[in-house]
């Protein structure tokens, strides 16, 4: 690809490099941006798209569900650009390719798009739900294509009750890294954790359909976003030192996904495939275990490096250094970097949302109210308006800061909230860590979780990252 047609990438690293002797971790936020390098854009890479449509018997009641699915598929098919390989799979207790009639996948054009729309109009509901068979067929169909960008949209309205025990997990292991999948649940009787697991492993999104009429627009957006991806494979390459090792790496924007298990390790070099990219921004939280006792005080020491690699091992830009500086100065080591504090707060927000949902499901309303009250506070502090909107479908905020449950809440409203718990915020370019002045007024704060002491103005513990309660000091 000519250099002027290559997408541009930037990698920014944000951290507070200062470590206290008792610290055992270094947290870093990585911001990766991808965009077009110039006005001239090369031909898009070969792309394949599959629509996996639940046609189990429950899709027939109310009848609006199966009709919404047909309409959404027609909308998605209509948005396919010429040349995209595509197919539609009828999903029940087994998976069946309904368009084209047999492999290989069809090539999008005026004739094939119309034929596919006609085939979709004939979808009827009947049968069970076995998601492993749906994804296995998708993998087999994608493996028979030359497409570099491979994407599926999965729609279901039921629980994975027709699958054998462990089948979905085994299938996800086989599908990992082979294609991306966005999952959607329609109606009020499905299991959001199944969709969350699928989206997490297959690098997609999972969400609830709140109104059947909205499904067509959502399908169209998902397909158009997939067709906008121009980089099939971008990897984060991380190196550690003898006194550091990887604790975890997570994507934290636009959604939170733990990717630690997907790293490929070769000695002290780790590579994380991040999947296909379009014109977008993503953030990652990298945490290194650090043996502070092996560091020399009062000098910058290299804890590791992070770089980007594209395609056949092509480096992208210069590596970024993760630095550690061992110090006894509490004012330097106890204040987390602003970006790290933000993603740590987002993780706590997601935990509170999910804990509240678990309590709500077991009918422990006082515990659900406590957790969702915490979630409202954190979402407000973080500016996460999407989570606030989703919480607002289930609870009202009281004058005392607590929450009251709304009447007539639909299960899908709860599904939307728990699936939305991974949606995060982005507030701008990483900023350097700011140290609290030595003469800050007030007594030091002591963390009730780990005993670590911090400056009086600190909002988060610099050691365990737990938030300080208002007024806590010693």
C-alpha positions in Angstrom: 0.0 0.0 0.0 1.4 3.4 -0.9 2.6 5.3 2.2 0.1 8.1 1.6 -2.8 5.6 1.6 -1.7 3.9 4.8 -3.9 4.7 7.9 -2.2 6.8 10.5 -1.7 5.6 14.0 -0.8 7.3 17.2 0.0 5.7 20.6 0.0 7.8 23.8 1.0 6.6 27.2 -0.2 8.1 30.5 1.1 7.2 33.9 2.4 8.5 37.3 6.0 7.1 37.2 6.6 7.6 41.0 6.6 4.5 43.1 6.8 4.2 46.9 8.9 1.4 48.3 5.8 -0.5 49.3 4.2 -0.3 45.8 4.0 -3.5 43.8 2.3 -2.3 40.5 2.5 0.3 37.8 -0.7 1.3 36.0 -0.6 2.8 32.6 -3.3 4.0 30.2 -2.6 3.6 26.5 -4.6 5.6 24.0 -4.5 4.4 20.4 -5.9 6.4 17.5 -6.4 5.2 13.9 -7.3 7.4 11.0 -6.8 8.0 7.3 -3.3 9.3 6.5 -4.5 11.4 3.6 -7.4 12.3 1.3 -6.6 9.4 -1.1 -7.9 6.1 0.4 -6.9 2.7 -1.0 -9.5 0.2 -2.0 -11.0 -1.3 1.2 -9.8 -4.8 2.1 -11.9 -7.8 1.3 -14.8 -8.0 3.8 -17.2 -10.7 4.7 -20.4 -10.2 6.7 -22.8 -12.8 8.3 -26.2 -12.3 9.8 -27.0 -14.9 12.5 -30.7 -14.7 13.1 -32.5 -16.6 16.0 -35.5 -18.3 14.5 -36.4 -20.4 17.6 -40.1 -20.9 18.4 -40.1 -18.1 21.0 -39.3 -15.5 18.2 -43.0 -16.0 17.1 -44.4 -14.4 20.2 -45.1 -11.6 20.1 -45.0 -11.8 16.3 -43.3 -8.4 16.1 -40.0 -10.0 17.1 -39.6 -12.2 14.0 -40.8 -9.4 11.7 -38.4 -7.0 13.3 -35.6 -9.5 12.7 -36.6 -9.9 9.0 -36.8 -6.1 8.6 -33.4 -5.6 10.3 -31.8 -8.2 8.0 -33.2 -6.5 4.9 -31.9 -3.1 6.1 -28.4 -4.6 6.8 -28.3 -6.3 3.4 -29.4 -3.1 1.7 -26.4 -1.3 3.2 -23.8 -3.8 2.0 -21.4 -2.2 -0.6 -20.8 -4.0 -3.8 -18.2 -6.8 -3.5 -18.7 -7.6 0.1 -19.1 -11.4 0.8 -22.2 -12.1 2.8 -24.6 -14.7 4.0 -27.7 -15.2 6.3 -27.9 -18.0 8.8 -31.1 -19.3 10.3 -30.3 -20.1 13.9 -32.3 -22.6 16.0 -31.1 -25.8 17.7 -28.8 -26.0 14.7 -27.5 -23.5 12.2 -28.5 -23.5 8.5 -27.3 -21.2 5.7 -30.4 -19.8 4.1 -28.6 -17.4 1.7 -26.8 -18.3 -0.4 -28.3 -21.8 -0.5 -24.8 -23.3 -0.1 -21.2 -22.1 0.4 -19.3 -20.1 -0.6 -20.7 -16.8 0.5 -22.5 -14.5 -2.0 -20.9 -11.4 -3.5 -23.0 -8.3 -2.8 -24.5 -6.7 -5.9 -28.0 -5.6 -7.0 -29.1 -9.1 -7.8 -27.7 -10.9 -4.7 -28.9 -8.2 -2.3 -32.5 -8.6 -3.7 -32.3 -12.4 -3.6 -31.1 -12.3 0.0 -33.9 -9.9 1.0 -36.4 -12.4 -0.5 -34.9 -15.3 1.4 -35.0 -13.4 4.7 -38.7 -12.6 4.2 -39.3 -16.3 4.3 -37.7 -16.9 7.8 -40.1 -18.5 10.2 -39.9 -19.3 13.9 -39.6 -22.8 15.2 -37.1 -24.9 17.1 -34.6 -24.4 20.0 -31.6 -22.3 20.8 -28.0 -23.7 20.5 -25.6 -20.8 20.1 -22.5 -22.9 19.7 -23.8 -24.3 16.4 -24.5 -20.8 15.1 -20.9 -19.6 15.8 -19.3 -22.8 14.6 -21.0 -22.5 11.2 -20.0 -18.8 11.1 -16.4 -19.9 11.7 -16.5 -22.5 9.0 -18.0 -20.1 6.5 -15.5 -17.4 7.3 -12.6 -19.8 7.0 -13.7 -20.5 3.4 -13.4 -16.9 2.4 -10.4 -14.8 1.4 -11.8 -11.8 3.4 -9.4 -10.0 5.8 -12.3 -8.3 7.6 -14.8 -10.8 9.0 -17.8 -9.7 11.0 -21.0 -11.2 12.2 -24.2 -9.8 13.8 -26.0 -12.3 16.1 -29.6 -11.7 17.2 -31.3 -13.9 19.9 -34.4 -13.7 22.0 -33.9 -16.8 24.1 -31.6 -18.7 26.6 -29.0 -21.1 25.3 -31.0 -24.1 26.5 -30.5 -26.5 23.6 -26.7 -26.5 23.8 -24.8 -29.1 25.6 -22.9 -28.1 28.7 -19.7 -26.3 27.9 -20.4 -26.2 24.2 -20.5 -22.5 23.9 -17.2 -22.0 25.7 -15.5 -24.6 23.5 -16.9 -22.9 20.4 -15.7 -19.5 21.5 -12.2 -20.8 22.0 -12.3 -22.1 18.4 -13.7 -18.8 17.1 -11.3 -16.5 19.1 -9.4 -14.3 16.7 -11.2 -15.7 13.6 -13.9 -13.1 13.3 -15.6 -10.3 15.2 -19.2 -10.6 16.4 -21.7 -8.0 17.7 -24.6 -9.6 19.7 -28.1 -8.3 20.4 -30.9 -9.6 22.5 -34.5 -8.9 21.7 -37.5 -9.4 24.0 -37.5 -10.1 27.7 -36.4 -13.7 28.2 -32.7 -14.1 27.3 -29.5 -14.3 29.3 -27.4 -11.1 29.0 -24.3 -12.9 30.3 -24.2 -15.2 27.3 -24.2 -12.2 24.9 -21.6 -10.5 27.1 -19.3 -13.5 26.9 -19.7 -13.8 23.1 -18.9 -10.1 22.6 -16.0 -10.2 25.0 -14.2 -13.1 23.3 -15.1 -12.1 19.7 -14.2 -8.4 20.1 -17.7 -7.0 19.6 -20.5 -5.3 21.5 -23.5 -6.7 23.3 -26.7 -4.9 24.0 -30.4 -5.1 24.4 -33.0 -4.1 21.9 -35.3 -1.8 23.8 -37.8 -1.3 21.1 -38.3 -3.7 18.2 -38.6 -0.8 15.7 -35.0 0.3 16.6 -33.4 -3.0 15.5 -33.2 -2.2 11.8 -31.2 1.0 12.4 -28.9 -0.8 14.8 -28.2 -3.7 12.3 -27.4 -1.1 9.6 -25.0 0.8 11.8 -23.2 -2.4 12.9 -22.7 -3.5 9.3 -21.6 -0.1 8.1 -19.1 0.2 11.0 -17.6 -3.2 10.1 -17.3 -2.2 6.4 -15.5 1.0 7.5 -12.6 -1.0 9.0 -9.5 -0.8 6.8 -6.8 -2.4 9.0 -7.4 -6.2 9.5 -4.8 -6.6 12.2 -3.2 -4.2 14.7 -1.2 -5.6 17.6 0.0 -4.1 20.9 3.6 -5.3 21.5 4.6 -5.1 25.1 8.0 -5.9 26.7 8.8 -6.4 30.4 12.0 -6.3 32.3 13.5 -8.8 34.8 11.9 -6.8 37.7 8.4 -6.4 36.0 5.8 -8.7 34.6 2.3 -8.3 33.1 -0.5 -8.4 35.7 -3.3 -7.6 33.2 -4.2 -5.7 30.1 -7.8 -4.5 29.4 -9.5 -2.5 26.8 -11.2 0.3 28.7 -12.7 2.5 25.9 -15.2 2.4 24.2 -16.0 -0.7 26.3 -14.2 -2.6 29.1 -12.9 -6.1 28.1 -10.2 -8.1 29.9 -7.8 -9.2 27.2 -5.0 -10.7 29.4 -5.7 -14.3 28.3 -5.5 -13.3 24.7 -1.8 -12.2 24.9 0.8 -14.2 23.1 3.9 -14.6 25.1 7.5 -15.1 23.9 9.9 -14.7 26.8 9.5 -11.1 28.0 7.7 -10.0 24.8 3.9 -10.1 24.8 1.7 -9.4 21.8 -2.0 -8.6 22.0 -4.1 -8.8 18.8 -6.6 -6.0 18.9 -8.6 -7.0 15.8 -9.6 -4.9 12.9 -9.6 -1.1 13.0 -11.4 1.8 11.2 -11.2 5.5 11.9 -11.5 5.2 15.7 -9.9 5.6 19.2 -9.5 2.9 21.8 -7.9 2.9 25.3 -6.2 0.1 27.2 -5.3 -0.3 30.8 -1.9 -1.9 31.3 -0.9 -3.1 34.7 2.6 -4.4 35.5 3.7 -6.2 38.7 6.9 -4.4 39.9 9.5 -5.7 42.3 10.2 -2.3 43.8 13.0 -3.7 46.0 15.0 -4.3 42.9 14.8 -0.7 41.7 17.4 2.0 42.5 16.0 5.0 44.3 15.8 8.5 42.7 16.3 7.7 39.1 14.2 6.8 36.1 14.2 3.1 35.3 12.7 1.3 32.4 9.8 -1.0 33.4 8.8 -2.0 29.9 7.9 -0.7 26.5 4.8 -0.6 24.4 4.6 -0.4 20.6 2.2 -1.0 17.7 2.6 -3.5 14.9 0.4 -3.9 11.8 0.1 -6.8 9.3 3.2 -8.9 8.7 5.1 -7.5 11.7 5.3 -4.0 10.4 6.1 -1.6 13.3 3.9 1.5 13.6 5.6 4.5 15.1 8.1 4.6 18.0 7.9 2.4 21.1 6.7 4.2 24.3 8.5 3.6 27.5 6.9 2.7 30.8 9.1 4.3 33.5 9.4 3.8 37.2 11.0 6.2 39.7 11.4 4.9 43.3 11.0 7.6 45.9 10.2 8.1 49.5 8.3 11.3 48.7 4.6 10.6 49.5 3.4 13.7 47.6 4.8 12.2 44.4 3.9 8.5 44.7 0.4 8.7 46.3 -1.5 10.6 43.6 -2.6 8.5 40.7 -2.4 9.8 37.1 -5.7 11.4 36.1 -6.3 9.0 33.2 -5.6 5.9 35.4 -7.9 7.3 38.1 -10.6 7.7 35.5 -10.4 4.1 34.2 -10.2 2.8 37.7 -13.3 4.7 38.5 -15.0 3.3 35.4 -14.1 -0.2 36.6 -15.7 0.5 40.0 -18.8 1.9 38.2 -19.2 -1.3 36.2 -18.8 -3.4 39.3 -21.5 -1.4 41.1 -23.9 -1.7 38.2 -23.4 -5.5 38.0 -23.6 -6.0 41.7 -26.8 -4.0 41.8 -28.3 -6.2 39.0 -27.3 -9.4 40.8 -29.0 -8.2 44.0 -32.1 -7.0 42.0 -32.4 -10.5 40.4 -32.4 -12.2 43.8 -34.9 -9.7 45.0 -32.6 -8.0 47.5 -33.9 -4.5 46.9 -31.9 -2.8 49.7 -28.6 -4.1 48.4 -29.6 -3.2 44.8 -30.4 0.3 45.9 -27.1 0.7 47.7 -25.1 -0.5 44.7 -27.1 1.5 42.1 -26.8 4.6 44.4 -23.1 4.1 44.2 -23.3 3.7 40.4 -25.3 6.9 40.1 -22.6 8.8 42.1 -19.7 7.4 40.1 -21.4 7.8 36.7 -22.1 11.5 37.6 -18.5 12.1 38.7 -17.1 10.4 35.5 -19.6 12.1 33.2 -20.9 8.8 32.0 -24.2 9.9 30.6 -24.9 6.6 28.9 -24.9 4.7 32.1 -27.0 7.4 33.8 -29.5 7.1 31.0 -29.7 3.3 31.4 -29.9 3.6 35.2 -32.7 6.1 34.8 -35.0 3.5 33.2 -34.9 1.5 36.5 -34.5 4.0 39.3 -35.2 7.6 40.3 -32.7 9.7 42.3 -34.0 10.8 45.7 -33.1 14.1 47.3 -30.9 12.3 49.9 -28.8 10.8 47.1 -30.3 7.4 47.3 -32.4 5.7 44.6 -36.0 4.6 44.4 -37.2 1.8 42.0 -39.5 2.6 39.2 -42.7 0.7 38.6 -43.3 -1.4 35.6 -39.6 -2.0 34.7 -39.2 -4.4 31.8 -36.5 -7.2 32.0 -35.0 -5.7 28.8 -34.3 -2.5 30.7 -32.3 -4.4 33.2 -30.5 -6.3 30.4 -29.6 -3.0 28.8 -28.1 -1.8 32.0 -26.0 -4.8 32.8 -24.7 -5.0 29.2 -24.1 -1.3 29.3 -22.0 -1.6 32.5 -18.8 -1.9 30.3 -19.5 1.3 28.4 -16.9 3.9 29.4 -16.1 7.5 28.8 -13.2 9.3 27.1 -12.3 12.8 28.3 -9.5 13.9 26.0 -5.7 13.6 25.6 -3.8 12.0 28.4 -2.3 14.6 30.8 0.8 14.3 32.9 0.4 13.3 36.5 0.1 16.2 38.9 1.8 16.0 42.3 0.2 17.5 45.3 2.3 20.3 46.8 4.4 19.3 49.9 2.7 22.0 52.0 -0.9 20.8 51.3 -3.1 21.6 54.2 -4.6 19.0 56.4 -3.7 15.6 57.8 -2.7 12.7 55.5 -5.4 10.3 54.5 -5.1 6.6 55.3 -6.8 4.0 53.2 -9.1 1.7 55.2 -8.6 -1.1 52.6 -4.8 -1.4 52.6 -3.5 1.1 55.2 -1.6 3.2 52.6 -1.2 6.9 53.5 -1.7 9.7 51.0 -1.8 13.5 50.8 -4.9 15.1 52.3 -6.4 16.1 48.9 -6.1 12.6 47.3 -9.3 11.1 46.1 -7.9 7.6 45.4 -5.5 5.4 47.2 -2.2 5.4 45.3 -1.6 1.8 46.3 -4.8 -0.2 45.9 -6.8 2.4 43.9 -9.8 2.3 46.1 -11.6 5.7 46.5 -11.3 7.5 49.8 -14.4 8.2 51.8 -15.2 11.9 52.3 -13.4 13.2 55.3 -11.3 10.1 56.0 -7.9 11.1 57.4 -5.6 10.2 60.3 
